[in-house]
Amino acid sequence: MNWKSFRQARLTLPLFKLFKQVMPGLSDTEREALEAGDVWWDAQLFSGNPDWQQLLDTRAPQLTEAEQAFMDGPVETLCQMLDDWQITWTLHDLPQEAWRYIRENHFFGLIIPERYGGLGFSAYAHSQVIRKLSSRSLTAAVTVMVPNSLGPGELLMQFGTEAQREHYLPRLAKGQEVPAFGLTSPEAGSDAASMRDEGVVCRDMFEGEETLGIRLNWHKRFITLGPVATLLGLAFKLRDPDHLIGDTEDIGITLALVPTHLPGIEIGRRHIPSLQMFQNGPNFGRDVFIPIDYVIGGRDRVGQGWRMLMSALAAGRGISLPSQSAAAAALAARTSGAYARVRQQFDLPVAKFEGVQYRLARIASTAYVLDAGRKLTCAGLDEGRKLSVISAIMKAHSTYRMRDAINDAMDVHAGKAVIDGPLNYLGNAYRAIPVGITVEGANIMTRNLIIFGQGAIRCHPWLLAEMQAVDNPDPEAGLEAFDTAFWRHVSHSLANAWRAWARSWSGGLLAPSPNNVGKVRHHYRAIARYAACFALSADVALLTLGGSLKRKELLSARFGDILSELYLLTAVLKRWRDDNEQPEDLPVVAYAVESGLANIQQSFAEIFANLPNRPAAWLLRLIIQPLGRTRLGPSDKLVAACAELLTESCDTRDRLTEGLCLGYNDNEGLARLERAFDLVVKAESIERKLKEANQQGWRRGLESGVISTEEGDMMKAMEDAVAGVIEVDSFEAASLSPQ
């Protein structure tokens, strides 16, 4: 007997049998979800020893000439048509001219290839469009976003038959069809497998001919664009009791295209999601008959709906809400820094108060981190990957951090932000926060179950291979595959144990970093340290908990938080590299890294405190945190430096907030703020001159000749502009009374 045969018989076989009992089983739904997505940089982080060169070699996303022309032309024109106060409180919808312009200029066809009449834009261009629109009107952004993310267009491009593509994609691109997608039902939100919406294969008359098709009954709600949709993508459970298309009776989740004019379809009344006026509502189908050819992908795709959804969601979820969230954080940064500079209390700009600086610094970091994550994710998507785990990270953490940024901005603005009206540029963003956190997979489920639960299986170098081996119906083939995967897993774990110990006990000095990264080398080393610690801890948790780890949601969430922080921090370092390593950006880079590392250490401490196997927890703590928590977050000095970046007219501030719509006239609060900020910055030298001359007020300075007439005019203009910013809206009582 050779060594391999001896190993399999004496060592691997008992472990193979044990793993069959303790390894987490995969349901059909979970298996389809895992097979739908790709792994990329997330797998490098999960390996415990990320290849930094792969990250740095990733091409930075850029707009083509055509994409930039679209941003400068149609997107800018659309922004000029939008008045968010009017949309929300008067029209309760986009103006008809905006709807018409969206259709005529192919906003619904951003991702549809040019050969079908679409624009064929990259993921990054799609993201940039949503980013700018979001800073002007969330209603417009959502209206454009939905047809280009999870919807009939995306599903047709990936899975449709050529006949379906030829018929529907040109119509969608030109706005001749308004699409919506019906997934959520009253009984099934995040748990799509529990949906009661049903289709039964049968024969019936359709357009005068007996046709093989599906009789549908459904009730969907929360369907964006549903009230105005002409083409509904529908998810339902398909049954074939008479075996008209095969031997299987319960076929499973299936997707079909359903024109909304068909008999039996009822479009319900509108929902109002957190006072956001994008079209959203329920719809119903009662004995609606469609030909079998209406199934997306045709008869060959019946029962594959969940996998198709997961594949489409892996792309769209990584673009839409992260783009909105990054825009909201950038808007919070731009406005909060400007307002803190122009608003004075106790004869000082409020930006000088440390409590305000703390909020400003955190907003600046959030804006930088979210945009870095957005750009790195778009780069991966534009390489043709369907990033399921990364998209889940970006969706959950971008919307959570958007909430933090908007809340901080509200604190800085105080009373200015709580009085609603056309001059309030934060109120609608504040009201919209719950929408982003809830839709496209509720964040609680995404954070607690999906990020680590899916990431552990999909991104781990050997775990999925082990699970597939123990699930193999051929015992001999399964044992052979398990033997290879298991012993490589052992080697992988031992290597990460050494890495984690050496890197932790050396304070990261023994961790690798790329060449020529200059002043951020220590950040790379810190991240490499915690990647090894994460990989080791994940292996220990999987080994000691097995399948029960799926039920330890709080532990899973903490592991997911660590993986998410590692991804976002590497995106920060990649962005700094792609921005040509601007030294003036280093404070916000350092703040982001210090804050992220403190969060990682806190998550590790909570894992060690709650891991059921106490000896394993003690050993991990000894290896990973021998001195306890040593990362306490950014220093006060760093806080002040970051806050100053938002309160000065500088390149860093412009980079943080590029691509936003900043208003068009002095009747708009945002445009007023921009003008006042510019004047306050320009007037700083005049105020310094007055202070040095011990003059109280610019009028006395003008009378005494300390400042010139032109300088006096500037001070007057600045004073008036600041008063315009501080002003809030008021209304006649009669105008607010019910009619």
Secondary structure, DSSP 8 states (H G I E B T S, - for coil): --HHHHHIIIIIHHHHHHHHHHS----HHHHHHHHH-B-SHHHHHHHTS--HHHHHHS------HHHHHHIIIIIHHHHHH--HHHIIIIISS--HHHHHHHHHTTGGGSSS-GGGTS----HHHHHHHHHHHHHH-HHHHHHHHGGGSSSHHHHHHHH--HHHHHHHHHHHHTTSS-EEEE--BTTBSS-GGG---EEEEEEEEETTEEEEEEEEEEEEEEEETGGG-SEEEEEEEEE-TT-SS-S-SEEEEEEEEEETTSTTEEE-----GGG--S-EEEEEEEEEEEEGGGBTT-GGGTT-HHHHHHHHHHHHTTTHHHHHHHHHHHHHHHHHHHHHHH-EETTEEGGGSHHHHHHHHHHHHHHHHHHHHHHHHHHHHHTT--BHHHHHHHHHHHHHHHHHHHHHHHHHHTHHHHS-STT-SSHHHHHHHHHHHHSSS-HHHIIIIIHHHHHHHHHSSSHHHHHHHHT-SSHHHHHHHHHHHHHHHHHHHHHHHHHHHHHHHTTTTTS---SS-GGGHHHHHHHHHHHHHHHHHHHHHHHHHGGGGGG-HHHHHHHHHHHHHHHHHHHHHHHHHHTT--GGGHHHHHHHHHHHHHHHHHHHHHHHHH-S-HHHHHHHHHHH-TT--------HHHHHHHHHHHHS--HHHHHHTTT----SSTTSHHHHHHHHHHHHHHTHHHHHHHHHTT-SSHHHHHHHTSS-HHHHHHHHHHHHHHHHHH------HHHHS--
